[in-house]
Amino acid sequence: MYGGFIASLFLLALAPVTAAPAGLAFVLVYLQLPIYMLHQLEEHRDDRFRRWVNDAIAGGREMLSTPAVIVINVAGVWLVDVVALYLAHFGDVGLGLIAIYLTIVNAAFHVVAGIVQRRYNPGLVTAVLLFVPFGVWALMVVSAMPGVSGADHVIGLAVAVLIHAAIIGYARWRVAALAKGVA
């Protein structure tokens, strides 16, 4: 995720020349990826999120392995955001809501976990300071674009929820497999 931090700086530096000409809605879809990469630095610096999940949620068992964290973040965030960006640019700007809802759903996870556990979790600060304001702003701007439909919202939210549900499903399977001595 350290590489993602460096990449986020380059993506932010390129935003004025690559995304800005397409308009504010597209810029806000584009910014979801570098913002998420900054969030991932807070989460994964010194392996904090993986250790927190394994300790606080899995009772010390390795619910999340390092390779799983990499696959989840690269495929489940970077790749998904790039696909959403292409869909927004070459198809329907409303499909950029996939990236926006991914950010908002992740922020909700961090905030709810912080409230339930009554303590900090790795990623909470950037979820509150970056994901919530930029996610809500992006949601409002993209939603107001001509042609953005309820179906775009359903697709965006469904993809974001399904990705997070798949992560939770994998984690539960992993804990059960560890308990049985299979994983």
Buried (B, 14 or more C-beta within 10 A) or exposed (E): BEEBBEBBEEBBEEBEEEBEEBEBBBBBBBBBBBBBBBBBBBBBEEBBBBBBBBEEBBEEBBBBEEEBBEEBBBEBBBEBBEBBBEBBBEEBBBBBBBBBBBBBBBBBBBBEBBEEEEEEBBBBBBBBBBBBEBBBBBBEBBBEBEEBEEEBBEBBBEBBEEBBEEBEEBBEEBBEEBEEEEB
